[in-house]
Amino acid sequence: MASISPSSAEEQWRQQLAAMKDAVAALKLPPTSDVSDLDDQYDDSDDTDDSDGYYSSASGGAGQDIWDFISDEELEELGLAPSDVGGIGRGGGSTAGGAMSFPSSSSSSSYTPAWLSTKCLAMASRSSQAAAPIPPDVLQEQIMDVLQSSRPEEELQSQLTDLVGFDDLDFVIELLAHRDEIVAAALAEDAAPPPAASHNGPSVGGSRLLTKAQREEQLRQKDFEHKTAVLNAASAKEAEYPHVYKAYHAGNSLSVTGKRYALPAGSTVAEKEKYTEYYIPAGSKGTLGPGQSLVKISDLDGLCRGTFKGYTTLNRMQSLVYPVAYKTSENMLICAPTGAGKTDAAMLTILHTIGQYALPSPVDDAAVDDFAVDGEDFKIVYVAPMKALAAEITEKLGKRLAWLGIQVREYTGDMQLTKAEIVRTQIIVTTPEKWDVVTRRGVGDTELVQKVRLLIIDEVHMLHDERGAVLESLVARTERQVESTQSLIRVVGLSATLPNYIDVADFLKVNRYAGLFYFDASFRPVPLQQHFIGVKGKAGSKEGKENLDTVAFEKARDMLEQGHQIMVFVHSRRDTMATAKMLHEKATDEMCLDLFDPSTHPRYEAAVASMKTSKAREIRDLLPKGLGIHHAGMARSDRNLMERLFGEGVLKVLCCTATLAWGVNLPAAAVIIKGTQVYSAQDGKFVDLGILDVLQIFGRAGRPQFEDTGIGMICTSHNKLTHYLTAVTEQLPIESRFSAKLVDNLNAEIALGTVTSIPEAVQWIGYSYLFVRMRRNPMAYGIDWAEFAQDPMLVQRRRQLAVQAARTLQQSQMIIYNEATEELRSKDVGRIASQFYILHSSIQIFNTMMRQHATEADVLQMIAKSSEFDNISSRDSENKELSKLKDTGTVCDVGGTIDSPQTKTNILLQSYISKVQPDDFALGNDLNYVAQQSARICRALFMIALNRRWGHQCLVLLSLSKSIERRVWPFEHPLSQFELPRPVLAQLDEKGTVASIESLRDMEPGEIGSLVRNHGAGNKISRILSSFPTLTVEAEIAPLNRDVLRIKLYLYPDFRWNDQTHGTSESYYIWVENSETSEIYHHEYFVLSRRKLHDDHEMNFTIPLSDPLPDQIYVRAVSDRWLGAETVTPVSFQHLIRPDTESVYTDLLDLQPLPISALKNPVLEDIYAQRFQYFNPMQTQIFHTLYHTPANVLLGSPTGSGKTVAAELAMWWAFRERPGSKVVYIAPMKALVRERIKDWGGRLAGPAGLKLVELTGDNTPDTRTIQDADIIITTPEKWDGISRSWQTRNYVRKVSLVIIDEIHLLAGDRGPILEIIVSRMNYIAASTKVPVRLLGMSTACANATDLANWLGVKQSQGALFNFRHSVRPVPLELYIDGFPDMRGFCPLMQAMNRPSFLAIKNHSPDKPVIVFVPSRRQTRLTAKDLVNFCGMEDNPRRFLHMDEDDLQANLARVKDDALREAISFGIGLHHAGLVESDRQLSEELFLHNKIQILVATSTLAWGVNLPAHLVIVKGTQFFDAKIEGYKDMDLTDVLQMLGRAGRPQFDNSGVARIFTQDAKKDFYKHFLHTGFPVESSLHTVLDNHLCAEVSAETIVSKQDALDYLTWTFFFRRLHKNPSYYGLDILPEEQQDNGGMTAQHLANEFMVDMVDKALNDLATSKCVEVYPNGDVDPTPLGKIMSYYYLSHKTIRHLVRHAKARASFLDVLSWMCHATEYDELPVRHNEDLVNAELSANLTFPGTSFGLPMWDPHVKSFLLLQAHMSRITLPITDYVGDQTSVLDQAIRIMQASIDVLAELNHLSSCLEMITLLQCVKSAVWPTDPPVAILPGVDGDAAEAYGKSKGASARLQAVSAMTEAQKRQLSKSLQVPASRVNQFNRAVSLLPNVQVSVSPVTSSSVTINLKRLNALVDREARMYAPKFPKPQTEGFFAIVGDLARDEVYAIKRVGWSSGPGRSGGGAGDGGGRGSRGGRGGGQSSGGGAPGGSQPTARAVVQLPETVAQTGKVDVLIVSDGYVGLEYRVLGVEVPKAPVVDDIDKEKGQ
């Protein structure tokens, strides 16, 4: 609206008034009597009861000829209180009770509430025709609200216009012109006691005069109110709440909603020459009400007693709060005066929370006073308004809770906490802003945010303050978190007494009838009398200042005369001294120095003495004058001294700043606030002192032990008087400040992912205090009555706010706002702004000003322009000093003139970096403010530049950020960051590059000393240089194809760690940039922790290659904290050869689909007819090649396109053309093997009469079963192990077809094994002259030609099929979503949960969905979050599709708790850690669509064919223990998961969403469309494979090894992509001599590789390499190859093996096996390991490796197995199974190695370990403890009593009667007796005989005397995950000499059921053992037979000389079960001539 000049308005008004007076005069009314006469007239009235202070106001005289009289009674009949309708010209007056005498301004003014009331009535009558007219009393109240607010005039104008409308502009002008009078009159009237109830009869004075029109108006009004009653609910009679304790009669009470504004009874006002003073008397001190008593501490439980030590009772307020605070979890709002004990009330809520995690529970047993608190599971957050207060609270809580071991820490801008500290802390005291930042990261501090159980917000009335918006966003976020996670966070608000406490309670979601507590002033420990003094004269003017000083002095003198001590609060440090001096001067002038004199105080002398220690002269000068000062700029010791002297009473007056009120609890009898102008650097000007501060300062008035009242005085300028009067006496309701910050807060929520659409934003605003107040007081927020009537929940208004904010954010490029779908998505800039707390308006500035190549000067100018500094204003008084600062402190051009705010900001920022400090106090404040903000802004700009990939700009911004933080310019010497003398630094700066960090590091300390001309500094600089944190970076590059380069970085810390300098970690930004354009290709944040300083640090990533290629790229490693700590590593592209990626793709031909009759085989046709009648297009195209030709085939096509049928076609060819041959199907995972067995076993085996056999680690059938099988389905490792001995295994040579599924996995970990298998099958075919057909199946790959060549596929035969990804039976829509790189895997995963839920609702609301996650733990967490999101839906069980009975029946089958919870919401889990039955249940429910979502790990994609409509790949990284970090999934895994999208029979298309980090998005986009090139990784593990071939004697020389390599895929790719394998060839060399040069280089490269591999094997003693190039296997090499171990495992064992090893030794050797390198150690599992370790026989620390090492984990898991401990988490169960899986072969190999090394005792100890692992016992356990139903103690007792007869040999030989007796002795429960008997009958009772014995051999005969119960000869090992076969070691040696002569495995041969064989069985592999198990003879039918076995053991020649051997038969599974035949005589050998020994014998 146009501004209206008040003066012209005034003129207009005066004319109207004159006209009105003339009109009234014309009526010739009788004269009015004087108001005072009227007062006298009624003074004697009986009805005026003095004690009640009733008072009746009179109108002027009355003329009956025009006016109708309406008495109060009649008014009440109309439903209007007399006060609602003001009389005309009602005056003020003095009260009868003498309570108040108001200044003349109000009594003489005609602008009374009555006048306003009349005006409002008239307006209401005019607007009664409107849609929703406003009742007059509401209008009056809203006008008063506006007038009493402290808003600027322009705002008031527009608000008033909104209220009254444009028709009544005159009225607005009038209101503004007389604003002060109207407000003062209203206050005066409210201070006056209410009018008398009624007078007898209609008397002139008591009644109001109304015209007829007015009476009619009132009737209409009455009717309106009746109709709109529901809207007026708020002004109805207050509800009575049980915990609101107010004295209603006290006069200072307000209605709940703050409807009546009044000063308390007894208040007075005094008008003086220099000031106006309002005096408000102290309230009476409250006493206990009826039925109330103080709670005695002795009656409380132990938790409270321990914490409230030294208290006898709680005070009155705390006693009332106690039942709710301590005994319930209700949200609470406690409003009580300062000093009432709110902190202790909060302590009760803290104890309630702690009590829930304490053992024993204090609730159960009140007598206990010793507790163990589980501090891991909860956090309590205490939000304090200021840092000073946070420190005080931290100390207070910390001391009181120390006895419980509770850690309390401060977490503010000044006090940062590390992650580890956060984990260890239970109570965090923080400020609103800090907590906002923490929760904005949402999931960044999951450790913290999700464990919060109690949030205490101190001083909630801060909502009214600027910072209120922060509190609103915090509470809203917390409440929404409670709803979304369904976990309780109790919110407790503490505040000073508020007028509209109900609103605040509603906002905090407090139950008004339970958690709302309101305590009035009577609960103050010392009642407070208040003086509000308005000093005349303009604020800040000379007159104003002088008057302020005079008033302050007068009041201080008055107090001193009454004997009180005083604190005078001022608002700057300088002012403390100035005020002290002023008081002394005025006291001198007024001759009242004696009042201040401290010399008579008994402690004065001591005070003078202690003063001598003070360094501050002014303090020493002030003491004799009785004055002191106190501010934060003083030394700590001086502050303490002042506090002590004032506390003792030596100092009479203390002049201090507000920090004293906040941070130190030092009360005084009286406090005076001198002036209310405080300089705010943030606003760049003087602002009003906050109400919070006033209340805090007033809270310091009155010392409970000395005075019965406290005195608080506030001296302010006259125009601010009403503001402080209304605010401090709680006259004004507190309003919301949220709308001003709505845009930035909305951005934070969008970035956090909690608001993703406009409807959610509307809902979010509904949680704010703004919403509560908008509904309570719509007018104040610009909502007119009509709008409110139509939309009482303000949905449209909230929507309007949300849309407006969203549009603003979109314009700032911070979010993507889709107006059509209303979706809101954060952009990186928005996320950065949220994280760094940057205003959206600043972002707009940065968007326009940021440039790619900006200089430091440009950046500084941009920072200076940001909105954070909008309030910094330039003042003329500062220009001189700014010019000085510009000359001395700036180094970059500041641009602009000094008087512009931007230039001022820039100068201050540069001065700060230059360490130049201004003299001016306000400038100093500005400087600190600018520095604080700039550091944050600069970091944000750096992140934005990083995001935009601007390398040069990143460097500039990161350097500048560090400059601001370190106060060192980037061009200064980096050592300026350390404490070095200035002259030394000056020398370093002068010397330039000579003194660079690199150059200095090469010098000796002496040289450095000479260089800087200070020899003493040489050593110091040398020390600093050694710990200067730089990294050395080495890079390896490998092109994946023409357009993508893989880079591997090796990072080496190049410094010594120094805890003082580096703390616990250093962080770096690593980025790769183009050397020419400085575009960043990739960046990562790298944290180097002290713990991992010496580890290997690697980084793997890919970057795009552009054309033309730059000459080189730079890898930069820049420290995040230290200037100058950066390294640049150039990576040259000179040798880079980009491989040609001529992808050969097969087009899908448009053929007629073939019918199944084309098979021309009725049996096969029947098999397929069950599923389809026609082959699909792809199968049709390849049918002929596979079914009718013997050609090798490579088939590339997408998952789900029908490759399995293709494999079957090739099988039918093999069985038709080569009957009796075998087909081997190799699948890369056990899960795929199982799926194949399940499918083919059911579908093909029966009808086609085929025999299938599964060969995996889980299933090892015997040789006969394998020989009988037609199809062998196996894993690469297993087939490699078996085919190694192809010469001796007939069935390997019978193979006619090898099908390799997923052959593109060549690049993965198991790729080398596939390569070896293919090469070996080709080698076998060449050797036997019988061809083996190869069928390779994969997804589409980019280099199919190479793969085909290697597989021997002839393209001429048309046997290469490589179909594109699009050739799917169901088309796929693929979306790739990028997520910001969060520092942490879990936060990233959690950030993806909500988008996953939205994707499900969006793409597949009612069709099946699979969500793939990277780990087992993530399945649980993801499902939990999805369940939480369901909880917020209208139908929480939207994904569940079964009825309640069905659900309950299924839930009853579930074992896993997480799965049970998920299934009840229609979500299943699937991972290897679940028990089999749970996995099957999940699959079954999902398959039948009873549950709609399945959350699974990637194993599901491979192993189970469960398609879904939508597949979400949630994250593409997984934790790899080897690198102790997260690693990218193979692309093949991702493709396999995507293959599960789209159900052929149901969907027309499938949908897949890949969620990955932003950095990986392009990589997936590229390769998912073009196909991934397959490379070899054989070169990384060549050594083990060479050893296997050497052992098989396929390779006998180096040349053989080279020839062998030419069979491999590696050989083909080495020539095609040399750079990938590290072969440096210049591009021109590749062309030389037709490529001969390149050929020669490649050959040399391979020779080096073979040499290195063979040398490594020789070091491990696995091969023998001769100078002529021949290679022989050693016995150890044969053992390694046979047991399929790594040569490094053998090497470790050989190095550490020793004679007579202990059990711990052999356990350690075994756990060090290289095979355990792969054992996963997940995030935080080191903590689980430490906990597990504490409960085991050998702690993990005894292993000598850190807890996160996989070998330590295997060491612990094996012990846990032997101790039969239940593992803490399901993941560990799966891990333990895989450890046990590997353990058997490692131990068997170790037994052979130890025998080979001739250590008999160690060999026996290793056998003991094998027995213990199989039986799950310790060697020290009693042997009978393995039997079922036997208790450990009973077994112990039995063992002691029976001695040797308690051993298993004795037990196995018992008769039935003895067994019955045994079960009694061992106290076996009746229910377990049958199991017990079966187990005993399984124990072998063996008879051993040794004969015949010759000089060269010993024959050992074994006979089992008790029959085999189990046909498979299984042993009793119920705890071992896989069935084990009974077996024995036959050992011949010499016990006395600890030597082994020979060792052999012996087992029973019991017909076709014999299990074992393979890598896990057989005799010794070395020179001391023959091959195969013992030969058996005799034996009967299996099952009931008594089998026998015989082993012939060859003896070395040396044995015959000694003449005797010891024979030991040791069980391989039962502890202590062994038979010994000692001292067997060996006859001497006949003498023969020496024969030439063969080499190697």
Buried (B, 14 or more C-beta within 10 A) or exposed (E): EEEBEBEEBEEBBEEEEEEEEEEEEEEEBEEBBEBEEBBEEBEEBEEBEEEBBBBBBBBBBBEEEEBEBBBBBBBEEBEBEBBBBBBBBBBBBBBBBEBBBBBEBBBEBBBBBBBBBBBBBBBBBBBBEEEBBBBBBBBBBBBBBBBBBBEEEEEBBEBBBBBBBEEBBBBBBBBBBBBBBBBBBBBBBBBBBBBBBBBEEBBBBBBBBBEEEBBEBBEBBEEBBEEBEEBEEBBEEBEEBEBBBBBEEBBBBBBBBBBBBBBBBBBBBEEEEBBBBBBBBBBEBBEEEEEEEBBEBEEBBBBBBBBBEEBEBBBBBBBBBBEBBBEBBBBBBBBBBBBBBBBBBBBBBBBBBBBBBBEEBBBEEBEBEEBEBEBEEBBBBBBBBBBBBBBBBBEBBBEBBEEBEBBBBBBBEEBEBEBEBBBEBBBBBBBBBBBBBBBBBBBBBBBBBBBBBBBBBBBBBBBBBBBBBBBBBBBBBBBBBBEBBEEEBBBBBBBBBBBBBBBBBBBBBBBBEBBBBBBBBBBBBBBBBBBBBBBBBEBEEEEBBEBBBBBBBBBBBBBBEEEBBBBBBBBBBEBBBBBBBBBBEBBEEEEBEEBBBBEEBEBBEEBBEBBEEBEBEBBEBBBBBBBBBBBBEBEEEBBEBBBBBBBBEBBBBBBBBBBBBBBBEBBBBBBBBBBBBBBBBBBBBBBBBBBBBBBBBBBBBBBEEEBEBBBBBBBBBBEBBBBBBBBBBBBBBBBBBBBEBBBBBBBBBBBBBBBBBBEBBBBBBBBBBBBBBBBBBBBBBBBBBEBBBEBEEBBEBBBEBBBEBBBBBBEBBBBBBEEEEBBBBBBBBBBBBBBBBBBBBBBBBBBEBBEBEBBBBBBBBBBBBBBBBBBBBBBEEBBEBBEBBBEEBBEBEBBBEBBBBBBBBBBBBBBBBBEBEBEBEBBBBBBBBBBBBBBBBBBBBBBBBBBBBBBBBBBBBBBBBBBBBBBBBBEBBBBBBBEBEEEBBEBBBEBEEEBBBEBBBEBEBEEBBEBBEBEEBBEBBBBBBEBBBBBEBEBBBBBBBBBBBBBEBEBEBBBBBBEEBBEBBBBBBBBBBBBEBBBBBBBBBBEBBBEBBEEEBBBEBBBEBEEEEBEBBBBBBBBBBBBBBBBEBEBEBEBBBBBEBEBBBBEBEEEEEBBBEBBEBEEBBEBBEEEBEBBBBBBBBBBEBBBEBBBBBBBBBBBBBBBBBBBBBBBBBBBEBBEEBBBBBBBBBBBBBBBBBEEBBEBBBEEBEBEBBBBBBBBBBBBEBBEEBBBBBBBBBBBBBBBBBBEEBEBBBBBBBBBBBBBBBBBBEBBBBBBBBBBBBBBBBEEEEBBBBBBBBBBBBBBBBBBBBBBBBEEEEBBBBBBBBEBBBBEBEBEBBBBBBBEBBBBBBBBBBBBBBBBBEBBBEEBBBBBBBBBBBBBBBBBBBBBBBBBBEEEBBBBBBBEEEEBEEBBEEBEBEBBBBBBBBBBBBBBBBBBEEBBBBBBBBBBEBBBBBBBBBBBBBBBBBBBBBBBBBBBBBBBBBBBBBBBBBBBBBBBBBBBBBBBBEEBEEBBBBBBBBEBBBBBBBBBBEBBBBBBBBBBEBBBBBBBBBBBBEBBBBBBBBBEBBEBBBBBBBBBBBBBBBEBEBBEEBBEBEEBEBBBEBBEEBBBEBBEEBBEBBBEBBBBBBEEEEBBBBBBBBBBBBBBBBBBBBBBBBBEEBEBEBEBBBBBBBBBBBBBBBEBBBBBEBBEBBBEBBEEBEBBBEEBEBBBBBBBBBBBBBBBBBBBEBEBBBBBBBBBBBBBBBBBBBBBBBBBBBBBBBBBBBBBBBBBBBBBBBBBBBBBEBBBBBBBBBBEEEBBBBBBEEBEEEBBBBBBBBBEEEEBEEBBEBBBBEEEBBEBBBBBBBBBBBBEBEBEEBBBBBBBBBBBBEBEBBBBBBBBBBEBBBBEBBBBBBBBBBBBEEBBBBBBBBBBBBBBEBBBBBBBBBBBBBBBBBBEBBBEBEEBBEBBEBBBBBBBBBBBEEEBBEEEEBBBBBBBBBBBBBBBEBEEBEBEEBEEEEEEEEEEEE
